[in-house]
Amino acid sequence: MEKKPTDELNDLLVDMRPDQLKHYFKDNEKYLADEKKAFYYYMKDVLDEKDIKLKDVYSFAGVTESYGSKILTMEKHTKNRDLIIRFCVAGHFNWDETNRALKLYGFNELYSKDSRDAVLIVAINNRVFDFDKIDEMLMQHGMERLSAE
């Protein structure tokens, strides 16, 4: 599928009047993000780049393949931000990739002023993708574990 650069779409919006939005949506429909698909495709693209299989991500994240698939495709929506972080850790995502995944899913990005997030950021930046080690880091600072109970 052909893509249109975001800058080009931004330029169209700069001087647009509200009554022109209908035409913008119609003319650019194929370039606009489908929020449900955007998360799934982003996760899939990053995992493909890293040559990591979805079933392995589900397994490492501590969820069944069927449940994990429903969360990733957003057939089911989770309110558990840690689950999305676990998917990212299991997929060996870096900090930017993790933040993008969280944002696409509708969660806040990892925030350096949040103590627990700071521990997760340090773990991710140091490529600690072992849940036992991450949990140990968190518990060392009196924080809740990341891994599934």
DSSP file with accessible surface (Angstrom, degrees, kcal/mol):
  #  RESIDUE AA STRUCTURE BP1 BP2  ACC     N-H-->O    O-->H-N    N-H-->O    O-->H-N    TCO  KAPPA ALPHA  PHI   PSI    X-CA   Y-CA   Z-CA
    1    1 A M              0   0  184      0, 0.0     2,-0.1     0, 0.0     0, 0.0   0.000 360.0 360.0 360.0 135.1    0.0    0.0    0.0
    2    2 A E        -     0   0  124      1,-0.0     2,-0.3     2,-0.0     0, 0.0  -0.416 360.0-147.7 -71.1 143.5    1.3    3.4   -0.9
    3    3 A K        -     0   0  180     -2,-0.1    28,-0.1    28,-0.0    -1,-0.0  -0.869   6.0-146.5-114.8 150.5    2.0    5.8    1.9
    4    4 A K        -     0   0   50     -2,-0.3     5,-0.1    27,-0.1    24,-0.0  -0.966  33.6-109.3-112.9 128.9    1.7    9.5    2.2
    5    5 A P    >>  -     0   0   74      0, 0.0     4,-1.7     0, 0.0     3,-0.6  -0.261  19.1-127.5 -58.1 142.0    4.2   11.2    4.4
    6    6 A T  H 3> S+     0   0   94      1,-0.2     4,-3.2     2,-0.2     5,-0.2   0.875 109.9  60.6 -56.5 -38.7    2.8   12.6    7.6
    7    7 A D  H 3> S+     0   0  115      1,-0.2     4,-2.4     2,-0.2    -1,-0.2   0.886 102.7  51.5 -57.2 -38.8    4.4   16.0    6.8
    8    8 A E  H <> S+     0   0   95     -3,-0.6     4,-1.5     2,-0.2    -1,-0.2   0.912 111.8  45.7 -65.7 -42.0    2.3   16.1    3.6
    9    9 A L  H  X S+     0   0   14     -4,-1.7     4,-1.4     2,-0.2    -2,-0.2   0.907 110.9  54.0 -66.8 -40.3   -0.9   15.4    5.6
   10   10 A N  H  X S+     0   0   78     -4,-3.2     4,-1.3     1,-0.2     3,-0.4   0.917 105.6  53.4 -58.0 -44.2    0.2   18.0    8.2
   11   11 A D  H  X S+     0   0  115     -4,-2.4     4,-0.6     1,-0.2     3,-0.3   0.872 105.1  54.4 -60.4 -36.9    0.6   20.6    5.4
   12   12 A L  H  < S+     0   0   77     -4,-1.5    -1,-0.2     1,-0.2    -2,-0.2   0.839 109.4  48.3 -64.7 -32.2   -3.0   19.9    4.2
   13   13 A L  H >< S+     0   0   69     -4,-1.4     3,-1.0    -3,-0.4    -1,-0.2   0.717  89.3  84.2 -82.5 -20.2   -4.3   20.6    7.7
   14   14 A V  H 3< S+     0   0  101     -4,-1.3    -1,-0.2    -3,-0.3    -2,-0.1   0.901 108.3  17.5 -52.7 -52.4   -2.5   23.9    8.3
   15   15 A D  T 3< S+     0   0  145     -4,-0.6    -1,-0.3    -3,-0.2     2,-0.2   0.212  94.9 132.6-108.3  16.7   -5.0   26.2    6.6
   16   16 A M    <   -     0   0   48     -3,-1.0    -3,-0.1    -4,-0.1     5,-0.0  -0.447  47.7-140.0 -74.9 140.3   -8.0   23.9    6.5
   17   17 A R    >   -     0   0  135     -2,-0.2     3,-2.3     1,-0.1     4,-0.4  -0.657  26.3-110.5 -92.3 153.9  -11.4   25.1    7.5
   18   18 A P  G >  S+     0   0  113      0, 0.0     3,-1.4     0, 0.0     4,-0.3   0.843 117.0  59.5 -53.1 -36.4  -13.7   22.8    9.5
   19   19 A D  G 3  S+     0   0  108      1,-0.3     4,-0.3     2,-0.1     3,-0.2   0.599  99.6  59.3 -72.8  -6.2  -16.1   22.4    6.6
   20   20 A Q  G <> S+     0   0   63     -3,-2.3     4,-1.9     1,-0.2     3,-0.4   0.539  78.7  88.9 -96.0  -7.3  -13.2   20.9    4.5
   21   21 A L  H <> S+     0   0   70     -3,-1.4     4,-2.9    -4,-0.4     5,-0.3   0.871  79.6  60.8 -59.0 -39.1  -12.6   18.0    6.9
   22   22 A K  H  > S+     0   0  158     -4,-0.3     4,-2.1     1,-0.2    -1,-0.2   0.926 108.3  44.4 -55.4 -43.2  -15.1   15.8    5.2
   23   23 A H  H  > S+     0   0  108     -3,-0.4     4,-3.2    -4,-0.3     5,-0.2   0.881 110.4  54.9 -69.5 -38.0  -13.1   16.0    1.9
   24   24 A Y  H  X S+     0   0   20     -4,-1.9     4,-1.8     2,-0.2    -2,-0.2   0.942 110.5  45.6 -59.2 -47.9   -9.8   15.5    3.8
   25   25 A F  H  X S+     0   0  110     -4,-2.9     4,-0.7     2,-0.2    -2,-0.2   0.914 115.9  46.3 -63.0 -42.4  -11.1   12.3    5.3
   26   26 A K  H >< S+     0   0  156     -4,-2.1     3,-0.7    -5,-0.3     4,-0.2   0.951 115.9  44.3 -66.2 -47.3  -12.5   11.1    2.0
   27   27 A D  H 3< S+     0   0  106     -4,-3.2    -1,-0.2     1,-0.2    -2,-0.2   0.747 125.4  32.5 -69.6 -26.5   -9.3   12.0    0.0
   28   28 A N  H >X S+     0   0    5     -4,-1.8     3,-2.2    -5,-0.2     4,-0.9   0.230  77.8 121.0-118.4  15.4   -6.9   10.6    2.5
   29   29 A E  G X< S+     0   0  150     -3,-0.7     3,-1.0    -4,-0.7    -1,-0.1   0.857  75.1  53.1 -48.5 -45.2   -8.8    7.7    3.9
   30   30 A K  G 34 S+     0   0  116     -4,-0.2    -1,-0.3     1,-0.2    -2,-0.1   0.661 109.7  49.5 -72.2 -10.8   -6.2    5.1    2.9
   31   31 A Y  G <4 S+     0   0   46     -3,-2.2    -1,-0.2   -28,-0.1     2,-0.2   0.582  89.7  97.5 -99.2 -13.0   -3.5    7.0    4.7
   32   32 A L  S << S-     0   0   61     -3,-1.0     2,-0.2    -4,-0.9    -7,-0.0  -0.530  80.3-107.5 -82.7 145.8   -5.2    7.6    8.0
   33   33 A A        -     0   0   82     -2,-0.2     2,-0.7     1,-0.1    -1,-0.1  -0.478  15.5-146.2 -73.1 134.1   -4.5    5.3   10.9
   34   34 A D     >  -     0   0   76     -2,-0.2     4,-3.5     1,-0.2     5,-0.2  -0.921  17.9-145.7 -94.5 112.3   -7.1    2.8   12.0
   35   35 A E  H  > S+     0   0  159     -2,-0.7     4,-1.4     1,-0.2    -1,-0.2   0.865  94.4  47.6 -54.1 -40.1   -6.4    2.8   15.7
   36   36 A K  H  > S+     0   0  128      1,-0.2     4,-1.2     2,-0.2    -1,-0.2   0.938 118.9  39.3 -67.3 -44.6   -7.2   -0.9   16.2
   37   37 A K  H  > S+     0   0  113      1,-0.2     4,-3.1     2,-0.2     5,-0.3   0.844 106.4  66.0 -73.6 -32.9   -5.1   -2.0   13.3
   38   38 A A  H  X S+     0   0   22     -4,-3.5     4,-2.4     1,-0.2     5,-0.2   0.921 102.9  46.0 -57.9 -45.2   -2.3    0.5   14.0
   39   39 A F  H  X S+     0   0    0     -4,-1.4     4,-2.7    65,-0.3     5,-0.2   0.961 115.4  45.8 -62.6 -50.5   -1.3   -1.2   17.3
   40   40 A Y  H  X S+     0   0   58     -4,-1.2     4,-2.8     1,-0.2     5,-0.2   0.940 115.1  45.9 -59.6 -49.4   -1.4   -4.7   15.8
   41   41 A Y  H  X S+     0   0  125     -4,-3.1     4,-2.8     1,-0.2    -1,-0.2   0.886 112.4  51.4 -65.2 -36.4    0.6   -3.8   12.7
   42   42 A Y  H  X S+     0   0   30     -4,-2.4     4,-2.5    -5,-0.3     5,-0.2   0.960 112.4  45.3 -63.3 -50.1    3.1   -1.8   14.7
   43   43 A M  H  X S+     0   0    0     -4,-2.7     4,-2.6     1,-0.2     5,-0.2   0.944 115.1  48.2 -57.5 -47.8    3.7   -4.8   17.1
   44   44 A K  H  X S+     0   0   61     -4,-2.8     4,-2.8    -5,-0.2    -1,-0.2   0.912 111.1  50.2 -61.5 -44.6    3.9   -7.2   14.2
   45   45 A D  H  X S+     0   0   87     -4,-2.8     4,-2.3     2,-0.2    -1,-0.2   0.923 112.7  45.8 -60.9 -46.6    6.3   -5.0   12.2
   46   46 A V  H  X S+     0   0    6     -4,-2.5     4,-1.6     2,-0.2    -2,-0.2   0.935 114.7  47.7 -65.1 -43.1    8.7   -4.6   15.2
   47   47 A L  H  <>S+     0   0    3     -4,-2.6     5,-2.6    -5,-0.2     4,-0.4   0.906 110.8  51.5 -64.8 -39.7    8.6   -8.3   16.0
   48   48 A D  H ><5S+     0   0   89     -4,-2.8     3,-1.2     1,-0.2    -1,-0.2   0.919 107.6  53.0 -61.9 -43.0    9.2   -9.2   12.4
   49   49 A E  H 3<5S+     0   0  152     -4,-2.3    -1,-0.2     1,-0.3    -2,-0.2   0.852 114.0  42.5 -58.0 -36.3   12.2   -6.9   12.3
   50   50 A K  T 3<5S-     0   0   62     -4,-1.6    -1,-0.3    -5,-0.1    -2,-0.2   0.408 111.1-123.7 -91.7  -0.2   13.6   -8.7   15.4
   51   51 A D  T < 5 +     0   0  136     -3,-1.2     2,-0.4    -4,-0.4    -3,-0.2   0.905  61.5 145.5  57.2  44.2   12.6  -12.1   14.0
   52   52 A I      < -     0   0   29     -5,-2.6     2,-0.2    -6,-0.1    -1,-0.2  -0.953  45.2-130.1-114.2 131.7   10.5  -12.9   17.1
   53   53 A K    >>  -     0   0  116     -2,-0.4     4,-1.7     1,-0.1     3,-0.6  -0.593  11.2-129.3 -84.5 143.5    7.3  -14.9   16.7
   54   54 A L  H 3> S+     0   0   33     -2,-0.2     4,-2.6     1,-0.2     5,-0.2   0.884 108.6  57.7 -55.2 -43.1    4.0  -13.8   18.2
   55   55 A K  H 3> S+     0   0  110      1,-0.2     4,-2.2     2,-0.2    -1,-0.2   0.865 105.8  50.6 -61.3 -32.5    3.5  -17.1   19.9
   56   56 A D  H <> S+     0   0   60     -3,-0.6     4,-3.0     2,-0.2     5,-0.3   0.896 108.5  51.9 -69.6 -38.3    6.8  -16.7   21.7
   57   57 A V  H  X S+     0   0    0     -4,-1.7     4,-2.6     2,-0.2    -2,-0.2   0.941 110.9  47.6 -62.0 -46.6    5.8  -13.2   22.9
   58   58 A Y  H  X>S+     0   0    8     -4,-2.6     5,-2.5     2,-0.2     4,-0.7   0.937 113.8  47.9 -59.1 -47.1    2.5  -14.6   24.3
   59   59 A S  H ><5S+     0   0   83     -4,-2.2     3,-1.1    -5,-0.2    -2,-0.2   0.947 114.9  43.6 -60.6 -50.6    4.3  -17.4   26.0
   60   60 A F  H 3<5S+     0   0  123     -4,-3.0    -1,-0.2     1,-0.3    -2,-0.2   0.850 111.4  55.2 -64.7 -34.1    7.0  -15.2   27.6
   61   61 A A  H 3<5S-     0   0    2     -4,-2.6    -1,-0.3    -5,-0.3    87,-0.2   0.588 116.6-115.9 -76.7 -10.1    4.4  -12.6   28.6
   62   62 A G  T <<5S+     0   0   49     -3,-1.1     2,-0.3    -4,-0.7    -3,-0.2   0.810  74.3 114.8  83.9  29.9    2.5  -15.3   30.4
   63   63 A V      < -     0   0   22     -5,-2.5    -1,-0.3    -6,-0.2    -2,-0.1  -0.922  68.8-101.2-128.0 158.2   -0.7  -15.3   28.4
   64   64 A T     >  -     0   0   88     -2,-0.3     4,-3.0     1,-0.1     5,-0.2  -0.363  33.6-115.5 -71.2 158.1   -2.4  -17.9   26.2
   65   65 A E  H  > S+     0   0  121      1,-0.2     4,-2.5     2,-0.2     5,-0.2   0.906 115.4  49.9 -61.4 -40.7   -2.0  -17.6   22.5
   66   66 A S  H  > S+     0   0   77      2,-0.2     4,-1.8     1,-0.2    -1,-0.2   0.929 114.7  42.7 -68.6 -40.9   -5.8  -17.0   22.0
   67   67 A Y  H  > S+     0   0   82      2,-0.2     4,-2.1     1,-0.2    -2,-0.2   0.946 114.9  50.2 -68.6 -45.8   -6.0  -14.3   24.8
   68   68 A G  H  X S+     0   0    0     -4,-3.0     4,-2.8     1,-0.2    -2,-0.2   0.907 109.7  51.3 -58.1 -41.8   -2.8  -12.6   23.6
   69   69 A S  H  X S+     0   0   48     -4,-2.5     4,-2.5    -5,-0.2     6,-0.3   0.902 108.5  51.0 -63.8 -40.9   -4.0  -12.6   20.0
   70   70 A K  H  <>S+     0   0   69     -4,-1.8     6,-2.2     2,-0.2     5,-1.5   0.868 112.7  46.7 -66.0 -35.0   -7.3  -11.0   21.1
   71   71 A I  H ><5S+     0   0    1     -4,-2.1     3,-0.9     3,-0.2    -2,-0.2   0.936 113.1  48.3 -70.7 -45.7   -5.4   -8.3   23.0
   72   72 A L  H 3<5S+     0   0    0     -4,-2.8    -2,-0.2     1,-0.3    -1,-0.2   0.890 116.0  42.2 -64.1 -39.0   -3.0   -7.6   20.2
   73   73 A T  T 3<5S-     0   0   51     -4,-2.5    -1,-0.3    -5,-0.2    -2,-0.2   0.487 110.7-125.2 -84.6  -2.1   -5.8   -7.3   17.6
   74   74 A M  T < 5S+     0   0   22     -3,-0.9    -3,-0.2    -4,-0.3    -4,-0.1   0.708  72.9 132.2  62.6  24.0   -7.8   -5.3   20.1
   75   75 A E  S   <S+     0   0  138     -5,-1.5     2,-0.4    -6,-0.3    -4,-0.2   0.865  84.4  29.4 -64.6 -37.1  -10.7   -7.7   19.7
   76   76 A K  S    S-     0   0  104     -6,-2.2     2,-0.5    -9,-0.1    -2,-0.3  -0.965  88.2-143.6-116.7 141.5  -10.5   -7.5   23.5
   77   77 A H        -     0   0  110     -2,-0.4     2,-0.3    -3,-0.1    -6,-0.1  -0.918  11.0-154.1-110.1 128.2   -9.3   -4.4   25.2
   78   78 A T        -     0   0   12     -2,-0.5     6,-0.0    -7,-0.2    -2,-0.0  -0.748  16.7-161.2 -97.5 147.5   -7.2   -4.6   28.3
   79   79 A K        +     0   0  195     -2,-0.3     2,-1.1     1,-0.0     3,-0.1   0.287  67.5 105.6 -99.3   4.6   -6.9   -1.9   31.0
   80   80 A N    >>  -     0   0   71      1,-0.2     4,-1.0     2,-0.1     3,-1.0  -0.738  47.6-176.6 -91.6  95.7   -3.7   -3.6   32.2
   81   81 A R  H 3> S+     0   0   49     -2,-1.1     4,-2.1     1,-0.3     3,-0.3   0.856  81.7  63.6 -59.4 -36.1   -0.9   -1.4   31.0
   82   82 A D  H 3> S+     0   0   23      1,-0.2     4,-3.0     2,-0.2    -1,-0.3   0.829  95.4  59.4 -59.3 -32.5    1.6   -3.9   32.4
   83   83 A L  H <> S+     0   0    3     -3,-1.0     4,-2.4     2,-0.2    -1,-0.2   0.938 106.5  45.9 -63.4 -43.8    0.4   -6.5   29.9
   84   84 A I  H  X S+     0   0    0     -4,-1.0     4,-2.2    -3,-0.3    -2,-0.2   0.917 113.0  50.6 -66.0 -39.1    1.3   -4.3   27.0
   85   85 A I  H  X S+     0   0    0     -4,-2.1     4,-2.9     1,-0.2    -2,-0.2   0.923 108.6  52.5 -63.3 -40.7    4.7   -3.6   28.6
   86   86 A R  H  X S+     0   0   18     -4,-3.0     4,-3.0     1,-0.2    -2,-0.2   0.914 107.6  51.4 -62.0 -40.9    5.2   -7.4   29.1
   87   87 A F  H  X S+     0   0    0     -4,-2.4     4,-1.7     1,-0.2    -1,-0.2   0.925 112.0  47.6 -58.8 -43.3    4.5   -7.9   25.4
   88   88 A C  H  <>S+     0   0    0     -4,-2.2     5,-2.8     2,-0.2    -2,-0.2   0.916 112.8  47.1 -66.2 -42.9    7.1   -5.3   24.6
   89   89 A V  H ><5S+     0   0    1     -4,-2.9     3,-1.9     1,-0.2    -2,-0.2   0.938 112.0  50.8 -63.8 -44.6    9.7   -6.8   27.0
   90   90 A A  H 3<5S+     0   0    4     -4,-3.0    -1,-0.2     1,-0.3    -2,-0.2   0.828 111.1  49.8 -62.5 -29.9    9.0  -10.3   25.6
   91   91 A G  T 3<5S-     0   0    0     -4,-1.7    -1,-0.3    -5,-0.2    -2,-0.2   0.301 113.9-119.5 -90.5   7.7    9.5   -8.8   22.1
   92   92 A H  T < 5 +     0   0   70     -3,-1.9    -3,-0.2     1,-0.2     2,-0.1   0.846  49.3 175.7  56.9  39.1   12.8   -7.1   23.1
   93   93 A F      < -     0   0    0     -5,-2.8    -1,-0.2    -6,-0.1    34,-0.1  -0.456  24.8-130.6 -71.8 146.6   11.4   -3.7   22.3
   94   94 A N     >  -     0   0   64     -2,-0.1     4,-2.7     1,-0.1     5,-0.2  -0.277  36.9 -88.7 -84.6-178.8   13.6   -0.7   23.1
   95   95 A W  H  > S+     0   0   80      1,-0.2     4,-2.8     2,-0.2    15,-0.2   0.927 127.4  46.7 -59.9 -47.0   12.3    2.3   25.1
   96   96 A D  H  > S+     0   0  124      1,-0.2     4,-2.5     2,-0.2    -1,-0.2   0.920 113.6  48.4 -62.7 -43.7   11.0    4.2   22.0
   97   97 A E  H  > S+     0   0   25      2,-0.2     4,-2.3     1,-0.2    -1,-0.2   0.906 112.2  49.5 -64.0 -39.7    9.4    1.1   20.6
   98   98 A T  H  X S+     0   0    0     -4,-2.7     4,-2.7     2,-0.2    -2,-0.2   0.936 111.2  48.9 -64.5 -45.8    7.7    0.4   24.0
   99   99 A N  H  X S+     0   0   15     -4,-2.8     4,-2.6     1,-0.2    -2,-0.2   0.908 111.0  50.0 -61.3 -41.7    6.5    4.0   24.3
  100  100 A R  H  X S+     0   0  136     -4,-2.5     4,-2.8    -5,-0.2    -1,-0.2   0.928 111.1  49.0 -64.3 -42.4    5.0    3.9   20.8
  101  101 A A  H  X S+     0   0    0     -4,-2.3     4,-1.9     2,-0.2    -2,-0.2   0.939 112.4  48.1 -61.8 -46.0    3.3    0.6   21.5
  102  102 A L  H  X>S+     0   0    0     -4,-2.7     5,-3.1     1,-0.2     4,-1.1   0.927 113.3  47.8 -59.7 -45.2    1.8    2.0   24.7
  103  103 A K  H ><5S+     0   0  140     -4,-2.6     3,-0.5     1,-0.2    -2,-0.2   0.922 110.5  50.8 -63.8 -44.5    0.7    5.1   23.0
  104  104 A L  H 3<5S+     0   0   46     -4,-2.8   -65,-0.3     1,-0.2    -1,-0.2   0.837 110.4  50.6 -63.1 -31.5   -0.9    3.3   20.1
  105  105 A Y  H 3<5S-     0   0    4     -4,-1.9    -1,-0.2    -5,-0.2    -2,-0.2   0.711 124.4-104.4 -79.0 -19.9   -2.8    1.1   22.6
  106  106 A G  T <<5S+     0   0   65     -4,-1.1     2,-0.2    -3,-0.5    -3,-0.2   0.590  79.8 121.3 107.9  12.6   -4.1    4.1   24.4
  107  107 A F      < -     0   0   37     -5,-3.1    -1,-0.4    -6,-0.2     2,-0.1  -0.672  68.7 -93.8-103.4 163.4   -1.8    4.0   27.5
  108  108 A N        -     0   0  134     -2,-0.2     3,-0.1     1,-0.1    -1,-0.1  -0.468  45.2-111.6 -69.9 146.8    0.6    6.6   28.8
  109  109 A E        -     0   0   81      1,-0.2     2,-0.2    -2,-0.1    -1,-0.1  -0.224  48.4 -74.9 -69.2 165.1    4.2    6.2   27.8
  110  110 A L        -     0   0    7    -15,-0.2     2,-0.5     7,-0.1    -1,-0.2  -0.495  56.2-151.1 -63.0 131.5    6.9    5.1   30.3
  111  111 A Y    >   -     0   0  128     -2,-0.2     3,-2.0     1,-0.1     7,-0.3  -0.939  15.7-149.2-120.2 120.8    7.5    8.3   32.3
  112  112 A S  T 3  S+     0   0   81     -2,-0.5    -1,-0.1     1,-0.3     6,-0.1   0.709  97.5  60.2 -64.4 -19.6   10.8    9.0   33.9
  113  113 A K  T 3  S+     0   0  166      4,-0.1     2,-0.6     5,-0.0    -1,-0.3   0.580  88.1  84.5 -84.4  -8.3    9.2   10.9   36.8
  114  114 A D  S <> S-     0   0   70     -3,-2.0     4,-2.7     1,-0.2     5,-0.2  -0.855  76.6-145.6 -93.4 121.4    7.3    7.8   37.8
  115  115 A S  H  > S+     0   0   81     -2,-0.6     4,-1.8     1,-0.2    -1,-0.2   0.897  97.3  46.0 -55.8 -46.7    9.6    5.6   40.0
  116  116 A R  H  > S+     0   0   40      1,-0.2     4,-2.1     2,-0.2    -1,-0.2   0.930 113.5  49.1 -65.5 -43.1    8.3    2.3   38.8
  117  117 A D  H  > S+     0   0    6      1,-0.2     4,-3.0     2,-0.2    -1,-0.2   0.889 106.4  58.0 -62.0 -36.5    8.5    3.4   35.1
  118  118 A A  H  X S+     0   0   33     -4,-2.7     4,-2.4    -7,-0.3    -1,-0.2   0.914 106.1  48.6 -60.9 -41.4   12.0    4.6   35.8
  119  119 A V  H  X S+     0   0   16     -4,-1.8     4,-2.5     1,-0.2    -1,-0.2   0.933 112.6  48.4 -63.2 -43.2   13.0    1.1   36.9
  120  120 A L  H  X S+     0   0    1     -4,-2.1     4,-2.9     2,-0.2    -2,-0.2   0.903 109.9  52.0 -64.3 -40.5   11.4   -0.4   33.7
  121  121 A I  H  X S+     0   0   12     -4,-3.0     4,-3.1     2,-0.2     5,-0.2   0.932 110.4  48.0 -60.9 -45.2   13.1    2.2   31.5
  122  122 A V  H  X S+     0   0   75     -4,-2.4     4,-1.5     2,-0.2    -2,-0.2   0.923 112.4  49.5 -63.0 -42.7   16.5    1.3   33.0
  123  123 A A  H  <>S+     0   0    0     -4,-2.5     5,-3.0     2,-0.2     3,-0.3   0.957 114.4  44.4 -60.1 -49.2   15.8   -2.4   32.6
  124  124 A I  H ><5S+     0   0    4     -4,-2.9     3,-1.9     1,-0.2    -2,-0.2   0.921 111.9  51.9 -63.5 -44.1   14.8   -1.9   28.9
  125  125 A N  H 3<5S+     0   0   86     -4,-3.1    -1,-0.2     1,-0.3    -2,-0.2   0.764 111.1  48.5 -65.2 -24.2   17.7    0.4   28.2
  126  126 A N  T 3<5S-     0   0  112     -4,-1.5    -1,-0.3    -3,-0.3    -2,-0.2   0.193 116.6-116.5 -98.8  14.1   20.0   -2.2   29.6
  127  127 A R  T < 5 +     0   0  151     -3,-1.9     2,-1.0     1,-0.2    -3,-0.2   0.831  56.6 160.2  54.8  39.4   18.3   -4.9   27.5
  128  128 A V      < +     0   0   34     -5,-3.0    -1,-0.2    -6,-0.2    -2,-0.1  -0.821   1.7 159.9 -89.8 101.7   17.1   -6.8   30.6
  129  129 A F        +     0   0   32     -2,-1.0     2,-0.6    -3,-0.1    -1,-0.1   0.165  36.6 107.6-110.7  16.5   14.3   -8.9   29.0
  130  130 A D     >  -     0   0   69      1,-0.1     4,-2.3     2,-0.0     3,-0.2  -0.860  60.2-151.6 -97.9 117.9   14.2  -11.5   31.7
  131  131 A F  H  > S+     0   0   27     -2,-0.6     4,-3.0     1,-0.2    16,-0.3   0.840  94.6  56.6 -61.3 -34.8   11.0  -11.1   33.8
  132  132 A D  H  > S+     0   0  119      2,-0.2     4,-2.2     1,-0.2    -1,-0.2   0.925 110.3  44.7 -62.2 -42.8   12.6  -12.6   36.9
  133  133 A K  H  > S+     0   0  123     -3,-0.2     4,-2.3     2,-0.2    -2,-0.2   0.900 114.4  48.4 -68.7 -39.7   15.4  -10.0   36.8
  134  134 A I  H  X S+     0   0    1     -4,-2.3     4,-2.5     2,-0.2    -2,-0.2   0.941 112.2  49.0 -65.3 -44.8   13.0   -7.1   36.1
  135  135 A D  H  X S+     0   0    5     -4,-3.0     4,-3.1     1,-0.2     5,-0.2   0.897 110.1  52.3 -60.1 -40.6   10.7   -8.2   39.0
  136  136 A E  H  X S+     0   0  124     -4,-2.2     4,-2.3    -5,-0.2    -1,-0.2   0.924 109.1  49.3 -61.5 -44.0   13.8   -8.4   41.2
  137  137 A M  H  X S+     0   0   47     -4,-2.3     4,-0.7     2,-0.2    -2,-0.2   0.920 114.4  45.7 -60.5 -44.3   14.8   -4.9   40.3
  138  138 A L  H ><>S+     0   0    0     -4,-2.5     5,-2.3     1,-0.2     3,-1.2   0.943 113.5  47.0 -65.1 -48.1   11.2   -3.7   41.0
  139  139 A M  H ><5S+     0   0  101     -4,-3.1     3,-2.1     1,-0.3    -1,-0.2   0.843 101.9  65.6 -67.1 -30.0   10.9   -5.5   44.3
  140  140 A Q  H 3<5S+     0   0  140     -4,-2.3    -1,-0.3     1,-0.3    -2,-0.2   0.783 107.8  42.2 -58.3 -28.2   14.3   -4.3   45.4
  141  141 A H  T <<5S-     0   0  117     -3,-1.2    -1,-0.3    -4,-0.7    -2,-0.2   0.136 124.8-102.9-107.1  17.2   12.8   -0.8   45.4
  142  142 A G  T < 5S+     0   0   73     -3,-2.1     2,-0.3     1,-0.2    -3,-0.2   0.799  77.2 136.1  71.0  31.4    9.5   -1.9   47.0
  143  143 A M      < -     0   0   42     -5,-2.3    -1,-0.2    -8,-0.1    -2,-0.1  -0.752  60.0 -89.1-114.0 160.7    7.5   -1.9   43.8
  144  144 A E        -     0   0  147     -2,-0.3    -1,-0.1     1,-0.1    -6,-0.0  -0.351  47.5-106.6 -65.6 142.1    5.0   -4.2   42.2
  145  145 A R        -     0   0   85      1,-0.1    -1,-0.1    -7,-0.1   -10,-0.1  -0.202  14.9-146.8 -63.9 157.6    6.2   -7.0   40.0
  146  146 A L  S    S+     0   0    1    -15,-0.3   -60,-0.1     2,-0.1    -1,-0.1   0.781  70.5  89.3 -93.1 -33.9    5.8   -6.8   36.2
  147  147 A S  S    S-     0   0   17    -16,-0.3   -85,-0.1     1,-0.1   -86,-0.1  -0.194  90.8 -91.1 -69.1 158.9    5.3  -10.5   35.5
  148  148 A A              0   0   40    -87,-0.2    -1,-0.1     1,-0.1    -2,-0.1  -0.365 360.0 360.0 -66.9 143.4    2.0  -12.2   35.6
  149  149 A E              0   0  189     -3,-0.1    -1,-0.1    -4,-0.1    -3,-0.0  -0.403 360.0 360.0 -69.5 360.0    1.0  -13.6   39.0
